[in-house]
Amino acid sequence: MKISYHGHSVVKVVTKSHTILIDPFISDNELCDLDADTVEADVILLTHGHNDHVGDTMEIAKRNEALVIAPNELAVYLGGKGVVTHPMHIGGAHEFDFGKVKFTQAFHGSSYTEEDGTVIYGGMPGGILLTVEGKTIYHVGDTALFSDLKMYGDMHDIEVAFIPIGDNFTMGPEDALVAADWINANVSVPVHYNTFEVITQDPKSWADKVQTGEGRAMEIGETMEI
C-alpha cells in the first residue's frame, strides 16, 4: 500500500481497493498540496471534531459518496448534514471491507465551529489504529503524552505511527519522542506542526532524534510504500 502525507495531520492511504483519507484539512491549509475539489476518497477517517481536522470532509464525502468513520457525536452531526457515516467510540473496533478500524484514547478537545460561530460538541477525541493488508498504521490524533501509548505499542505491531509534535495544542517534540519510544513503530512520522505560527517546529530535527525504529520527516506530498 502507499501512504502519503499532505500537511498538518492529513494522511492518505491507498490500498489495492480503497483510497482512505485521514483528517482532510485541505482548503484552509496553506501547506496542503491536495485539491478538495478533485481529491478522491472511498473512506474518510476523523480523529476528532476540530475544524483543522474535519476540514473538507463534508464536500469530499458527498462528491465521492465516501463513508465517513468518526467518533459517535461527530458522526451523528455529519450524518445530519447528509454525509454517510459510521459512528464509533474509544476502545471500539470494527471490521470494514477495506480493513479494521480501532479508536484509541487521546487527551484533547473536540468541537466543530460552524460558519456562524455556533460550536457543536464533537464527542471524545481519539487516535486511530488502521489495519489494512496485514499492516497497522497508528494516527495518534491530537493528544498530550499519556502512558497508555506504551500499552498500544505493546498490544499492536505498528508499522507506521503519525505523531503530533507541534506543542501548544498537542504534545511537543520532547514528549513526542517519548511517545515514539512507547508506540514502538517501525517508522514514526511527525505531524501537526508549522500550519500555524504557534506550532512551528523542525520536523527533521525531531525525526533524527527518534531512537526506537526510524524517524522520518515526510515532505508535503511524499509517499512511502509499506
C-alpha positions, -999 to 999 in steps of 0.1 A, spaced: 0 0 0 10 36 -4 9 62 24 13 99 18 15 130 40 -2 163 30 5 188 57 -9 193 92 -24 159 101 -36 150 66 -27 114 56 -38 94 26 -36 56 24 -41 39 -9 -46 2 -8 -53 -22 -37 -90 -14 -35 -96 18 -15 -84 53 -10 -86 64 26 -82 100 38 -75 109 75 -84 143 88 -86 161 54 -79 197 63 -72 210 28 -89 242 16 -78 264 46 -44 247 49 -17 266 30 7 237 35 -16 211 19 -9 201 -17 -43 184 -23 -73 200 -41 -105 195 -21 -125 197 -54 -107 168 -71 -92 146 -44 -107 111 -44 -117 91 -14 -137 59 -7 -133 64 31 -126 93 54 -114 87 90 -117 115 115 -99 117 148 -120 145 163 -142 174 155 -119 204 154 -122 223 121 -85 218 113 -92 180 112 -127 178 98 -116 202 71 -133 195 38 -149 162 49 -185 171 40 -177 182 5 -153 154 -3 -176 127 12 -207 139 -8 -188 142 -41 -172 108 -38 -201 91 -19 -174 82 7 -180 66 41 -170 88 70 -159 70 101 -157 92 132 -164 93 170 -201 89 176 -212 125 183 -192 139 154 -206 111 131 -242 119 142 -236 156 134 -221 149 100 -249 124 92 -274 152 98 -256 172 71 -262 145 45 -230 125 49 -229 87 51 -213 79 84 -203 50 107 -202 61 143 -176 46 166 -161 53 201 -130 50 222 -119 14 226 -142 1 199 -131 -17 168 -149 -27 136 -141 -47 105 -149 -30 73 -145 -42 37 -112 -22 35 -97 -33 68 -101 -28 106 -105 5 125 -100 8 162 -103 41 181 -78 48 209 -78 74 236 -65 109 230 -63 137 256 -75 168 238 -108 185 230 -134 180 202 -158 206 188 -168 218 154 -174 255 148 -199 264 121 -196 294 98 -220 314 120 -198 307 151 -221 280 166 -199 255 184 -210 218 181 -198 193 206 -179 166 188 -177 139 215 -144 125 227 -113 129 206 -94 98 196 -65 82 178 -70 56 151 -54 22 146 -60 13 110 -51 -23 99 -52 -29 62 -34 -55 40 -18 -70 71 -2 -37 83 -12 -14 111 -10 23 109 -15 44 140 -27 80 136 -22 92 171 -45 122 166 -42 154 187 -31 145 221 -9 151 251 16 124 262 -1 97 282 13 64 294 -13 41 276 6 49 244 30 23 256 2 -2 261 -9 4 225 26 -2 213 28 -34 233 -5 -47 220 -1 -39 184 27 -44 158 26 -9 144 43 -3 110 39 35 108 29 60 135 19 96 128 27 116 160 19 153 167 49 174 176 36 210 174 33 217 211 8 243 225 -23 224 213 -7 189 215 24 172 229 56 190 219 88 175 204 102 162 237 71 144 247 66 132 212 100 114 213 88 96 244 56 87 226 76 73 197 96 51 221 64 38 237 45 32 205 75 13 191 65 17 154 89 7 127 85 42 113 75 74 133 64 104 113 59 139 128 26 157 121 6 187 133 34 213 130 41 245 111 5 251 100 2 280 124 30 301 139 23 288 174 31 252 164 63 260 145 88 231 148 117 214 130 104 180 119 137 167 106 155 176 138 128 156 156 130 126 133 167 125 137 163 121 175 139 92 173 156 62 190 130 35 185 126 24 149 131 50 122 121 87 125 110 100 91 100 136 84 79 133 53 78 162 28 44 175 17 31 151 -9 57 125 -2 47 88 -4 61 57 13 52 21 4 48 -5 31 
